[in-house]
Amino acid sequence: EDVPTDMRAYLAAIEVSGLTADWWLDQETLAWESGDGRIHLMARDPLKPSLQEIASRAFAGDNAVLFLISIAFVPMFLFASMYSQISLGFDPSNAGLYIGIFFAGFVIAAQWGGRMLDKGGARMPVVIGCAIAAVGFYLWAESMPDVASGADWDQWWRIMIAGAGTGFVLGPVTTDALNRAPHTSYGEVTGITQTMRNVGASVGLAVLGTVLISENRSDLETRFEDLGATKAQADAVVDSLSQSGGGEGSGALQQHAGEKAEQFLQAVQEGFAQSTQTVFYGMAIAMILAGIVAVATIPRGRAPTAAILE
């Protein structure tokens, strides 16, 4: 039996106002929220039409995959740029070219992923892409401590693998999520998918950035102490690197290192490379988790034709 619209509006108003009160996590309130959600789902013309899509296992899986791949995809720009300038000694122009290699693989694979989506649905390109990206990020991470070969651009094929895997995933999983929504709900669904990507990127920057700074500080303190520097001097260099993105690191190094500046510079390059390696291992793990989620939640075949809600 349908529920009157005015009654649903009344329930929704109480629901929203409850979020601003300190009692909204009480058992009674949670029961009210649950009942309100059931009423909206049962209605013929619900006030929240996106609830049906949010409750869909495939739609939730698409968004979980978007969240996980964004942990790696967006932070990669920052950390790869810092690595190329600090550890490899690239100028900003070459740092841009270094990241551009990633998109060479991305663009090519994105076309293949789109064709696979049109033929058989999102599951295959998403799973394949996550696997390829995980391998690519892992191989990229493995090569990072070898600063000399990195400066000679020997990492290019590893970077292209990571980019190709990401290109396989991003387009198909986003399109699949949109295809599972009614045509009149594209705005809502697009907002949900963009939110998941932004939240994933924010989580990735926060978590991986914390790991990078912590690992780099610990590693440089050990390396600097071996060269006769104090912990305070090591901390000063680490702070300059993290705050300036590498632009002022050499100046701080000259100030605190003195005659051993070249040895200290090498220590900074190798230490930052080791720390970045840990971060990129984390990106590979995020891609593995995305692949597992895709296998568990995204069904085989193409998404059903979306309904047109009046």
KEKE-3310 file (N, C-alpha, C; in steps of 0.2 Angstrom, whole numbers, plus 5000, padded with zeros to 4 digits):
npx = (5004:5003:5011:5005:5010:5012:5013:5025:5034:5033:5039:5052:5056:5057:5067:5078:5079:5083:5096:5103:5103:5108:5103:5102:5108:5102:5094:5080:5079:5086:5079:5068:5073:5077:5064:5058:5066:5062:5049:5051:5057:5046:5037:5028:5031:5044:5051:5065:5072:5084:5087:5084:5094:5105:5104:5106:5116:5126:5127:5132:5144:5151:5153:5161:5172:5176:5180:5191:5200:5203:5210:5223:5224:5222:5231:5243:5248:5253:5263:5271:5276:5283:5293:5300:5306:5313:5320:5325:5330:5324:5318:5304:5298:5302:5297:5284:5283:5287:5276:5267:5269:5262:5249:5250:5249:5237:5227:5227:5223:5211:5202:5201:5195:5183:5178:5176:5167:5156:5153:5152:5149:5154:5161:5172:5182:5185:5190:5201:5208:5210:5219:5230:5234:5238:5249:5257:5259:5265:5277:5282:5285:5294:5305:5309:5319:5331:5338:5347:5344:5331:5332:5337:5326:5322:5311:5300:5291:5285:5278:5269:5262:5255:5247:5239:5232:5224:5217:5209:5200:5193:5184:5175:5169:5163:5154:5146:5140:5132:5124:5115:5106:5090:5085:5081:5087:5101:5108:5108:5115:5127:5132:5134:5144:5154:5157:5161:5173:5180:5181:5188:5200:5204:5205:5216:5226:5228:5231:5241:5250:5253:5260:5271:5278:5281:5288:5299:5305:5309:5318:5328:5333:5340:5349:5356:5362:5371:5380:5385:5377:5365:5349:5340:5345:5342:5328:5325:5328:5319:5307:5308:5307:5294:5286:5289:5288:5300:5306:5313:5322:5335:5342:5340:5347:5360:5363:5363:5371:5384:5401:5399:5389:5385:5385:5375:5365:5363:5359:5346:5340:5339:5333:5320:5316:5315:5304:5294:5292:5286:5273:5269:5267:5256:5247:5246:5240:5228:5222:5222:5212:5201:5199:5195:5183:5176:5175:5167:5155:5151:5140:5140:5139:5130:5124:5107:5094:5091:5077:5064:5059:5045)
npy = (4994:5011:5026:5041:5056:5068:5063:5056:5067:5073:5063:5064:5076:5076:5066:5073:5084:5077:5074:5084:5084:5079:5066:5058:5046:5037:5021:5021:5032:5027:5016:5023:5030:5019:5014:5024:5025:5012:5016:5025:5018:5009:5017:5023:5034:5039:5051:5051:5046:5040:5030:5017:5014:5016:5005:4995:4981:4980:4994:4999:4992:4997:5010:5008:5003:5014:5023:5016:5015:5028:5032:5028:5034:5049:5054:5049:5059:5069:5063:5056:5067:5074:5064:5063:5075:5077:5065:5060:5071:5079:5094:5105:5104:5091:5083:5084:5078:5065:5061:5062:5050:5040:5043:5040:5027:5026:5032:5024:5011:5015:5016:5003:4997:5004:4998:4984:4986:4990:4978:4967:4972:4979:4971:4963:4972:4980:4971:4966:4978:4982:4972:4974:4987:4985:4977:4986:4997:4991:4986:4998:5004:4995:4999:5011:5014:5013:5025:5030:5023:5027:5041:5040:5037:5024:5019:5019:5010:5003:5013:5015:5003:5004:5015:5011:5000:5008:5016:5006:5003:5015:5022:5012:5008:5020:5023:5011:5013:5024:5019:5011:5019:5027:5037:5050:5052:5055:5066:5065:5053:5055:5064:5056:5047:5056:5061:5049:5047:5059:5058:5046:5051:5061:5053:5045:5054:5059:5048:5041:5052:5054:5042:5044:5055:5051:5039:5045:5054:5046:5038:5047:5053:5042:5040:5052:5053:5043:5050:5059:5070:5079:5074:5085:5092:5084:5083:5096:5097:5087:5094:5105:5099:5093:5104:5112:5104:5100:5110:5120:5111:5109:5121:5121:5110:5113:5123:5115:5104:5108:5104:5091:5091:5085:5071:5071:5076:5065:5056:5061:5060:5046:5042:5048:5041:5028:5030:5034:5023:5014:5021:5019:5005:5004:5010:5000:4990:4996:4995:4981:4978:4985:4977:4965:4969:4972:4959:4953:4960:4966:4962:4949:4953:4966:4981:4982:4990:5007:5013:5025:5037:5045)
npz = (5000:4996:5003:5010:5003:5011:5023:5022:5019:5032:5040:5034:5037:5051:5052:5046:5055:5067:5065:5069:5083:5099:5102:5092:5089:5098:5102:5100:5091:5080:5076:5071:5061:5052:5050:5043:5031:5025:5022:5012:5002:4999:4994:4979:4972:4978:4990:4990:4978:4975:4984:4980:4971:4979:4987:4979:4976:4965:4962:4974:4974:4963:4967:4979:4972:4965:4976:4981:4971:4969:4980:4976:4963:4963:4973:4968:4958:4966:4975:4965:4958:4968:4971:4959:4958:4970:4973:4960:4955:4945:4935:4936:4923:4918:4928:4925:4913:4917:4925:4914:4907:4914:4909:4896:4895:4901:4893:4881:4886:4892:4881:4876:4888:4887:4876:4880:4890:4883:4876:4885:4898:4914:4923:4918:4912:4924:4934:4927:4925:4938:4942:4933:4936:4950:4949:4941:4950:4960:4953:4950:4962:4967:4959:4963:4974:4966:4962:4952:4940:4938:4936:4923:4916:4916:4922:4914:4908:4918:4924:4914:4914:4926:4924:4913:4919:4928:4918:4912:4922:4927:4918:4914:4927:4932:4922:4922:4935:4932:4923:4930:4936:4936:4922:4925:4937:4935:4939:4954:4955:4949:4958:4969:4964:4961:4974:4981:4974:4977:4991:4992:4987:4996:5008:5003:5001:5014:5022:5015:5014:5028:5031:5022:5027:5040:5038:5030:5039:5049:5042:5037:5049:5054:5043:5043:5056:5054:5046:5054:5058:5068:5076:5076:5065:5055:5056:5053:5039:5034:5037:5029:5017:5017:5018:5007:4996:4991:4984:4992:4999:4996:4999:5013:5016:5012:5022:5034:5032:5028:5024:5020:5011:4999:5002:5011:5003:4994:5003:5007:4994:4992:5004:5003:4992:4997:5006:4998:4991:5000:5000:4987:4987:4996:4987:4977:4985:4988:4975:4973:4983:4977:4966:4972:4978:4966:4960:4969:4970:4957:4945:4931:4914:4905:4912:4916:4906:4911:4921:4917:4926:4930)
capx = (5000:5007:5011:5003:5016:5012:5016:5032:5037:5033:5044:5058:5058:5059:5073:5083:5080:5086:5103:5106:5102:5113:5100:5100:5110:5098:5091:5073:5079:5089:5073:5063:5077:5076:5057:5057:5069:5058:5043:5053:5058:5040:5033:5028:5035:5048:5055:5072:5072:5091:5087:5084:5100:5110:5103:5108:5123:5131:5129:5137:5151:5154:5156:5167:5178:5178:5183:5197:5205:5204:5215:5229:5224:5224:5238:5249:5251:5257:5269:5276:5279:5288:5298:5304:5310:5318:5325:5328:5333:5320:5315:5296:5296:5303:5292:5277:5284:5287:5269:5264:5270:5256:5243:5251:5246:5230:5223:5227:5219:5204:5198:5200:5191:5177:5175:5175:5161:5150:5152:5150:5148:5160:5165:5179:5187:5186:5194:5207:5211:5213:5225:5236:5236:5241:5255:5260:5261:5270:5284:5285:5287:5301:5311:5310:5325:5336:5338:5351:5340:5325:5334:5338:5320:5321:5305:5294:5286:5282:5273:5264:5257:5250:5242:5235:5227:5219:5213:5204:5195:5190:5179:5169:5166:5159:5148:5142:5136:5127:5119:5111:5102:5085:5087:5079:5091:5108:5111:5109:5120:5133:5134:5136:5150:5159:5158:5165:5180:5183:5182:5194:5206:5206:5208:5222:5231:5229:5234:5248:5254:5256:5265:5277:5281:5283:5294:5304:5308:5313:5324:5333:5336:5345:5355:5360:5366:5377:5384:5387:5372:5360:5342:5337:5346:5338:5321:5324:5328:5312:5301:5308:5305:5287:5282:5290:5288:5306:5309:5318:5325:5342:5344:5341:5353:5367:5363:5364:5376:5391:5405:5396:5382:5384:5383:5368:5360:5362:5355:5340:5337:5338:5328:5314:5314:5312:5298:5289:5291:5281:5267:5266:5265:5250:5243:5245:5236:5221:5220:5220:5206:5196:5198:5192:5176:5173:5173:5161:5149:5148:5138:5142:5135:5129:5119:5100:5092:5088:5070:5063:5055:5041)
capy = (5000:5017:5030:5048:5060:5073:5059:5055:5073:5074:5059:5066:5082:5074:5063:5078:5088:5073:5073:5090:5084:5074:5060:5054:5039:5032:5015:5023:5036:5023:5012:5028:5031:5013:5013:5030:5022:5007:5019:5028:5012:5006:5022:5023:5040:5041:5058:5050:5041:5037:5025:5011:5013:5015:4999:4990:4978:4982:5001:5000:4990:5002:5016:5006:5003:5021:5025:5013:5017:5035:5032:5028:5038:5056:5055:5048:5065:5073:5059:5055:5073:5075:5059:5064:5081:5076:5059:5059:5078:5082:5100:5104:5101:5084:5080:5084:5072:5059:5059:5061:5043:5037:5045:5037:5020:5027:5034:5018:5006:5018:5014:4995:4996:5006:4993:4979:4988:4990:4971:4962:4974:4982:4967:4961:4977:4983:4966:4966:4984:4982:4968:4977:4993:4983:4975:4992:5001:4987:4986:5005:5005:4991:5002:5018:5015:5014:5032:5031:5021:5032:5047:5038:5036:5017:5016:5021:5004:5001:5018:5014:4998:5007:5020:5007:4997:5013:5018:5001:5003:5022:5024:5007:5008:5026:5022:5006:5016:5029:5015:5008:5024:5030:5043:5056:5052:5055:5071:5062:5047:5058:5067:5051:5044:5061:5061:5044:5048:5064:5055:5042:5055:5064:5048:5043:5060:5060:5042:5040:5057:5053:5037:5046:5060:5047:5035:5049:5057:5040:5035:5052:5053:5036:5041:5058:5051:5039:5054:5063:5075:5078:5073:5091:5094:5079:5086:5103:5095:5084:5099:5109:5095:5092:5110:5115:5100:5099:5116:5123:5106:5109:5126:5119:5105:5117:5126:5111:5099:5110:5101:5085:5092:5080:5065:5072:5076:5058:5052:5063:5057:5039:5041:5049:5036:5022:5032:5034:5016:5012:5024:5016:4998:5006:5011:4993:4986:4998:4992:4974:4978:4986:4971:4960:4971:4971:4952:4951:4964:4968:4956:4948:4956:4973:4984:4983:4997:5011:5015:5032:5039:5051)
capz = (5000:4996:5009:5008:5002:5016:5029:5021:5020:5039:5043:5032:5041:5058:5051:5046:5061:5072:5064:5073:5090:5102:5104:5085:5089:5103:5099:5097:5085:5074:5074:5068:5054:5048:5047:5038:5025:5022:5020:5006:4998:4998:4990:4972:4970:4985:4990:4989:4973:4974:4989:4977:4968:4984:4990:4974:4977:4960:4962:4979:4972:4959:4971:4983:4968:4964:4982:4982:4966:4970:4985:4973:4957:4964:4977:4963:4955:4971:4977:4960:4957:4973:4970:4953:4959:4976:4972:4954:4953:4939:4936:4935:4916:4917:4932:4922:4908:4921:4926:4908:4905:4916:4905:4890:4896:4903:4887:4877:4890:4893:4875:4877:4893:4885:4871:4884:4893:4878:4873:4890:4905:4917:4927:4916:4912:4930:4937:4924:4926:4945:4943:4930:4940:4956:4946:4939:4955:4963:4950:4950:4969:4967:4955:4966:4977:4962:4959:4946:4934:4938:4933:4916:4913:4915:4925:4910:4906:4924:4925:4909:4916:4932:4920:4909:4923:4930:4913:4911:4927:4929:4914:4914:4933:4932:4917:4925:4940:4929:4919:4935:4939:4931:4918:4929:4943:4934:4944:4960:4955:4947:4964:4973:4962:4962:4981:4983:4971:4981:4998:4992:4986:5002:5012:5001:5003:5022:5025:5012:5016:5034:5030:5019:5031:5045:5035:5028:5045:5053:5038:5037:5055:5054:5038:5045:5061:5052:5043:5060:5060:5074:5075:5075:5059:5051:5057:5049:5032:5033:5037:5023:5011:5017:5017:5001:4991:4988:4981:4997:5002:4995:5003:5020:5016:5012:5028:5040:5031:5028:5019:5018:5008:4993:5005:5014:4997:4992:5009:5006:4988:4994:5010:5001:4988:5001:5009:4992:4989:5004:4998:4981:4989:4998:4981:4974:4990:4986:4968:4974:4987:4972:4962:4976:4978:4960:4959:4974:4969:4951:4941:4924:4909:4904:4916:4913:4904:4916:4920:4916:4932:4929)
cpx = (5004:5006:5010:5010:5017:5015:5023:5036:5038:5039:5051:5061:5060:5066:5079:5085:5084:5093:5107:5106:5107:5110:5099:5103:5107:5095:5084:5074:5082:5083:5069:5067:5076:5069:5055:5060:5065:5052:5045:5054:5051:5036:5033:5032:5039:5051:5062:5073:5079:5091:5088:5090:5106:5110:5105:5115:5128:5132:5133:5144:5154:5157:5161:5173:5181:5182:5190:5202:5207:5210:5222:5230:5226:5230:5244:5252:5255:5264:5274:5280:5285:5294:5303:5308:5315:5323:5328:5331:5330:5318:5308:5294:5296:5299:5286:5277:5284:5280:5265:5264:5264:5250:5244:5248:5238:5225:5222:5222:5212:5199:5197:5195:5184:5173:5173:5168:5155:5148:5149:5149:5154:5164:5172:5184:5189:5191:5201:5211:5214:5219:5231:5238:5240:5248:5260:5263:5266:5277:5287:5288:5294:5306:5313:5317:5331:5336:5341:5347:5334:5327:5336:5332:5319:5315:5299:5289:5282:5276:5267:5259:5252:5245:5237:5230:5222:5214:5207:5199:5190:5184:5173:5166:5161:5153:5143:5137:5131:5122:5114:5106:5096:5087:5086:5083:5099:5111:5113:5115:5127:5136:5137:5143:5156:5161:5163:5172:5184:5185:5188:5200:5209:5209:5215:5228:5233:5233:5241:5253:5257:5261:5271:5281:5284:5289:5300:5308:5312:5319:5329:5336:5342:5351:5359:5364:5372:5382:5387:5383:5368:5353:5338:5339:5342:5331:5320:5324:5321:5307:5302:5306:5297:5283:5283:5289:5294:5310:5314:5322:5333:5345:5345:5346:5359:5368:5365:5369:5383:5395:5403:5390:5380:5382:5376:5363:5358:5358:5347:5336:5335:5333:5321:5311:5311:5305:5292:5287:5286:5274:5264:5264:5258:5245:5241:5240:5229:5218:5218:5213:5200:5194:5194:5184:5173:5171:5167:5155:5146:5146:5141:5137:5134:5124:5112:5098:5088:5081:5070:5057:5051:5041)
cpy = (5006:5021:5037:5052:5065:5069:5057:5061:5075:5070:5061:5072:5081:5070:5068:5082:5084:5073:5079:5089:5078:5067:5056:5048:5034:5027:5017:5027:5032:5019:5017:5029:5025:5012:5018:5028:5017:5010:5022:5023:5009:5010:5021:5029:5043:5048:5057:5044:5037:5031:5018:5009:5012:5008:4993:4988:4981:4990:5003:4998:4994:5008:5014:5005:5010:5024:5022:5015:5024:5036:5032:5033:5045:5057:5054:5054:5068:5069:5057:5061:5075:5070:5061:5070:5080:5071:5058:5066:5081:5089:5099:5102:5094:5080:5079:5078:5066:5057:5058:5054:5039:5038:5042:5030:5021:5028:5028:5013:5009:5016:5007:4994:4998:5001:4987:4980:4987:4982:4967:4965:4977:4977:4965:4966:4980:4978:4966:4972:4985:4978:4971:4983:4991:4981:4981:4996:4997:4987:4993:5006:5001:4995:5009:5019:5016:5020:5033:5029:5025:5038:5046:5036:5028:5014:5017:5016:5002:5006:5017:5008:5000:5011:5016:5003:5002:5015:5012:5001:5010:5023:5019:5007:5014:5025:5017:5009:5020:5025:5011:5012:5025:5036:5049:5057:5053:5060:5068:5057:5050:5061:5062:5048:5049:5061:5055:5045:5054:5062:5051:5045:5058:5059:5046:5048:5060:5054:5041:5046:5057:5048:5040:5051:5056:5043:5039:5052:5052:5038:5041:5053:5048:5038:5047:5057:5047:5044:5060:5069:5074:5077:5079:5094:5090:5081:5092:5101:5092:5089:5103:5105:5094:5098:5113:5111:5099:5105:5120:5118:5107:5115:5124:5114:5108:5120:5121:5106:5101:5107:5095:5085:5087:5073:5065:5072:5069:5054:5055:5060:5049:5037:5042:5044:5030:5024:5032:5027:5013:5014:5020:5008:4999:5007:5004:4989:4989:4996:4985:4974:4980:4981:4966:4962:4970:4964:4950:4954:4966:4962:4955:4951:4963:4975:4984:4990:5001:5013:5022:5033:5045:5056)
cpz = (5000:5002:5007:5008:5008:5022:5028:5021:5028:5042:5041:5036:5048:5057:5051:5052:5067:5071:5067:5080:5093:5104:5097:5085:5094:5099:5096:5091:5079:5072:5069:5061:5050:5045:5042:5031:5022:5019:5013:5001:4995:4993:4983:4969:4976:4984:4989:4984:4972:4979:4986:4974:4973:4987:4985:4976:4972:4960:4968:4978:4968:4963:4976:4979:4967:4970:4983:4977:4966:4976:4982:4967:4958:4968:4973:4960:4960:4973:4971:4958:4962:4973:4965:4954:4965:4975:4966:4951:4947:4940:4935:4928:4916:4922:4929:4916:4911:4923:4920:4905:4908:4912:4898:4890:4898:4897:4882:4880:4891:4887:4875:4882:4891:4880:4875:4887:4889:4876:4879:4897:4908:4921:4925:4915:4919:4934:4934:4925:4933:4946:4939:4934:4946:4954:4944:4945:4959:4960:4950:4957:4970:4964:4959:4970:4972:4958:4953:4940:4933:4934:4925:4913:4912:4918:4920:4909:4912:4926:4920:4911:4922:4928:4916:4913:4926:4924:4911:4916:4927:4925:4914:4921:4934:4928:4920:4931:4938:4926:4924:4938:4934:4928:4921:4935:4942:4938:4950:4960:4953:4954:4969:4971:4963:4970:4983:4980:4975:4988:4998:4991:4992:5007:5010:5002:5010:5024:5022:5014:5023:5034:5027:5023:5037:5043:5033:5034:5049:5049:5038:5043:5056:5049:5040:5051:5059:5049:5048:5061:5066:5072:5073:5068:5054:5050:5053:5042:5030:5033:5031:5017:5011:5016:5011:4995:4987:4985:4985:5000:5002:4999:5011:5021:5016:5019:5034:5038:5030:5022:5016:5014:5002:4996:5008:5008:4995:4997:5008:5000:4989:4999:5007:4996:4991:5004:5004:4990:4993:5002:4992:4982:4992:4992:4978:4979:4988:4980:4969:4978:4982:4968:4966:4977:4972:4958:4963:4973:4962:4947:4934:4920:4909:4909:4913:4911:4910:4915:4919:4921:4930:4935)
residu = (GLU:ASP:VAL:PRO:THR:ASP:MET:ARG:ALA:TYR:LEU:ALA:ALA:ILE:GLU:VAL:SER:GLY:LEU:THR:ALA:ASP:TRP:TRP:LEU:ASP:GLN:GLU:THR:LEU:ALA:TRP:GLU:SER:GLY:ASP:GLY:ARG:ILE:HIS:LEU:MET:ALA:ARG:ASP:PRO:LEU:LYS:PRO:SER:LEU:GLN:GLU:ILE:ALA:SER:ARG:ALA:PHE:ALA:GLY:ASP:ASN:ALA:VAL:LEU:PHE:LEU:ILE:SER:ILE:ALA:PHE:VAL:PRO:MET:PHE:LEU:PHE:ALA:SER:MET:TYR:SER:GLN:ILE:SER:LEU:GLY:PHE:ASP:PRO:SER:ASN:ALA:GLY:LEU:TYR:ILE:GLY:ILE:PHE:PHE:ALA:GLY:PHE:VAL:ILE:ALA:ALA:GLN:TRP:GLY:GLY:ARG:MET:LEU:ASP:LYS:GLY:GLY:ALA:ARG:MET:PRO:VAL:VAL:ILE:GLY:CYS:ALA:ILE:ALA:ALA:VAL:GLY:PHE:TYR:LEU:TRP:ALA:GLU:SER:MET:PRO:ASP:VAL:ALA:SER:GLY:ALA:ASP:TRP:ASP:GLN:TRP:TRP:ARG:ILE:MET:ILE:ALA:GLY:ALA:GLY:THR:GLY:PHE:VAL:LEU:GLY:PRO:VAL:THR:THR:ASP:ALA:LEU:ASN:ARG:ALA:PRO:HIS:THR:SER:TYR:GLY:GLU:VAL:THR:GLY:ILE:THR:GLN:THR:MET:ARG:ASN:VAL:GLY:ALA:SER:VAL:GLY:LEU:ALA:VAL:LEU:GLY:THR:VAL:LEU:ILE:SER:GLU:ASN:ARG:SER:ASP:LEU:GLU:THR:ARG:PHE:GLU:ASP:LEU:GLY:ALA:THR:LYS:ALA:GLN:ALA:ASP:ALA:VAL:VAL:ASP:SER:LEU:SER:GLN:SER:GLY:GLY:GLY:GLU:GLY:SER:GLY:ALA:LEU:GLN:GLN:HIS:ALA:GLY:GLU:LYS:ALA:GLU:GLN:PHE:LEU:GLN:ALA:VAL:GLN:GLU:GLY:PHE:ALA:GLN:SER:THR:GLN:THR:VAL:PHE:TYR:GLY:MET:ALA:ILE:ALA:MET:ILE:LEU:ALA:GLY:ILE:VAL:ALA:VAL:ALA:THR:ILE:PRO:ARG:GLY:ARG:ALA:PRO:THR:ALA:ALA:ILE:LEU:GLU)
# end
